[in-house]
Amino acid sequence: MDEITPPPADQNADFPAGGDGTRATGSAPRRRSARRGRRWWKILLVALVAVLAATVGGVALAYPSLAATTCPGCYGLTELRPGLHVEDGLTEAQHGRAREVADQAARRVTGFYGTRLSSPDLLVCLTESCYRRIGGGRERGVAVLNRSVMLSPRGLDPVIASHEMSHVELHARLTSAAAVPQWFDEGLAVVVADDPRYLTPQPAPASAPDRCLVAPSGQPLPVTLEEWLRAASADPATYARSACQVSRWLDGHGGRAGLLDLITRLNAGEPFATLVRM
Ligand SMILES: [Zn+2]
């Protein structure tokens, strides 16, 4: 954080040029009062910046993603329909694809939960330069602060979109105090998205005991976001293992009903570790 630089003794630069002469050359008490006012404004601004930095510092994505999801139009995106923002200059066919992906992804989330409590804004880029501009990286898509989803040119797909929307939906259903480990959040997103990279298609063949492509290794799965990012980038099978674990848990607990019950009990203050034993 920058230190507060005291203003020069009699600077009036913040008065508008050509403005009211009496303000710029006012009496001594009025000048002192103006200086005090300016100082308080600076202190307030610095405090505000500090609070913002602290808030944003706690999440994986910061400015400009936060700014882009707050004002997509400021980052070269057009609102195709309420809640769906796409890169400027796309063709009609590309617009159609964006609508289709948004609709299919919403149907997957609703189909899984029965209802949908969240309706995150979707920000869709079809060029890497657009995606970088709104703060994206090498990922295909990402949920931002549980209120928006950004899709890269590699993520305009119902699987990726519904995966990210699943994160938003789960967190919309959890009270702020309730928490699930990252492996559960990610594994559930794979199940909701029905991602064929990590689970066999639904329903599992009668001959198969479950939908797992990779069985958990017996090692604990990543709990925090930091642990998850480290593990998943070192070993892509982390998604498949987590999805297997969540899929097996759902099979053994009545699927949707079991998940909704889990959410209710987490919101009532019961710890995850006592509710989900694998
Ligand atoms: Zn995810």
Boltz pocket constraint, residues with backbone or C-beta under 6 A from the ligand:
constraints:
  - pocket:
      binder: B
      contacts: [[A, 163], [A, 164], [A, 167], [A, 185], [A, 186], [A, 189]]
      max_distance: 6.0
